[in-house]
Amino acid sequence: MSETALTQSDLTPSGAIPTQPDWKIKLLYDGECPLCVREVNFLQKRDAGRGLVAFVDIAQDAYDPVAHGGVEFETAMGRIHAVLPDGQVIKNVEVFRRVYEVLGMGWVYAITQVPGLGAIADGLYGIWAEQRLALTGRADLATIVRDRQQRLACAPGDRCRVTNDAQ
């Protein structure tokens, strides 16, 4: 693993550089998406506490792109992403294929490796990804990003609220 791919979260408690993280794939998911959470709950049950998959909720205010392959919040919200132990970032159907392989269910997405079918699967996933927020009754991506930026700009304990000069 190259040192440039390492983040503070990849270091051991003593600060040493590990040879390889315990997880085999780090899945970045939207914890505010009901369908995404349903899939993650299923995958967590299949992982059965083995730690093969590191599940990272990008909707958490503490989400730090630097610790997760440099994938910015807005980018991660647009399409599913995962990070491999070597720091490589993957996206789209490849994420599902790899996660399912790691959990011993590679047969579920094996058909997406057939030439041509992978491109079709990515195309269908792209349509889903573009419509996901609306289909799950959420605001559009620009609104979600703006609201997050405003929330994060307000440090805990600050009095960040709109004031009315007429008061």
Stockholm file with secondary structure:
# STOCKHOLM 1.0

chainA/1-167         MSETALTQSDLTPSGAIPTQPDWKIKLLYDGECPLCVREVNFLQKRDAGRGLVAFVDIAQDAYDPVAHGGVEFETAMGRIHAVLPDGQVIKNVEVFRRVYEVLGMGWVYAITQVPGLGAIADGLYGIWAEQRLALTGRADLATIVRDRQQRLACAPGDRCRVTNDAQ
#=GR chainA/1-167 SS CCGGGCCGGGSCTTSCCCSSCSCSEEEEECTTCHHHHHHHHHHHHHHTTCCSEEEEETTSTTCCGGGTTTCCHHHHHHSCEEECTTSCEEETHHHHHHHHHHTTCGGGTGGGGSTTHHHHHHHHHHHHHHHHHHHTTCCCHHHHHHHHHHHHHSCTTCCCSCCCTTC
#=GC SS_cons         CCGGGCCGGGSCTTSCCCSSCSCSEEEEECTTCHHHHHHHHHHHHHHTTCCSEEEEETTSTTCCGGGTTTCCHHHHHHSCEEECTTSCEEETHHHHHHHHHHTTCGGGTGGGGSTTHHHHHHHHHHHHHHHHHHHTTCCCHHHHHHHHHHHHHSCTTCCCSCCCTTC
//
